[in-house]
Amino acid sequence: MRIGSRGEEDAYFQLRKFGYVIVARNFRYVRCHGEIDLIGWDGDVLCFIEVKTRATHDVKTAEAAVDRHKRREVAKVIREYVRAVPRLCQWRFDIVSVYYDGCNPHPQIEIFRNASLAS
């Protein structure tokens, strides 16, 4: 399994342990190039979640890898998804970083709630 897919899978299960109700994985909208890794409810807030996975802390941090281009793509997909939601709801953009250390079988997972979509 690719490290990115493994990170998304581990993030999915960790978020569920925290009480998120995941409603979509790898969501794409036909007219947009971007993809949202996970969409889920955290209480009454709809969360659009970008997962970034790294094998080491030695390079750019996982959350810093969500650059201006990626944020723009995600914002377009979010706009389309929110338009399709039948009722008005509160929503936010979260980034989840997943790190694998060769010695530790369990990943280090950190959630950055309400991350900025500004580019």
N, C-alpha and C positions, 0 to 999 in steps of 0.2 A: 504494500500500500504506500502510495506517495506520502511524503511528510505533510503536505498541505491537506490532503484528504484525511489523514490520521488526526491532524490538529482539529479540523472541523468536527470530526466524529467525537473526539474527547471534549471539545467545547460544548457540543450539543448535550452530552450527558451531564456535564458539569452545570450548565445552565438549568437543566431540568432539576438537578438536585437543589438548586437555589430557588426553585419554584416557578421558573419560566414555563409557559405552555407554548411550545414550538408549533407553529401552524404551517410553516413552509421551509424548505431547504433548497438552496441553489436556485432561487427564484430569478427568472429572467422575464423581461417584457419585450415583446416582439419588436417594437420600434426603438429600443434602446440597446446600446452595446454592453451595458453593465450588468452585473449580477449581484444579488444580495445573498450572502451565504446562509443566513438564518433569519427568519422572521418569527417573532413570538410575543406573547403577552407577559409582562411583568406586572401582575396585578391588573389594573385597568389601563395601563400604558402599553401601546403597541410599539415593539422595539425592532428596529432594523439593525442587524448585527453583521459586522464585517470581522472575519476571523483571519488573523495573521499568525503564521507558525514559523518558528525558527529552531534550528538545531543547536544554536549557540547564542550567547549574549555578546559575542565578539564583534558582530557587525551592527548595522543600523537596527535600532530597536524595532520590534514587530509593529508596534503602534505607529511609529514614525514612517513605516512603509506605506501607510495609507496616505498617499500623496495627493496633490491638488487634482490631478487627472482622475484618480480613482474616486475621490470625493465627488467630483462633478458627475461622473458616470452613475454612482450610487444615488445621488440626489435626483437625477432624472427618473430612475426606476422607482424611487420612493414616491415622487410626485404622482406617477401613474398608478401605483398601488393604492395610495391614499384616496385618489379620485374614485376608485372602485369600491372603497369601504362604504357600506350603506349608511353608516351614521358618522357623525362627527366624533372623532376620538383624539385623545392626546397621544402623541408619538414622540419617539426620540431615536437617535442614532448611537449605537454602542459599538465599541471596538473591543474584541477579545484577543489578547495575545497569548500564545501557547508556545512554551519553550520545552525542548527535550534535552536533558543532560544525559550523556551516554551512560553515566553511572546510576542514574535514578530511573526506575521503571515508570514512575508516575510523572506526568508533565506538570510544569509550573504554569498555572492559568491565572490571568489577571483580567478583570473586566473594567473598561473605561466607559462609564455610563455618561450619556448625554454629550458625546464627542461633537465637535463642530463639523458642520458640512461646508463651512465657508472655505473658499479656495484661495 
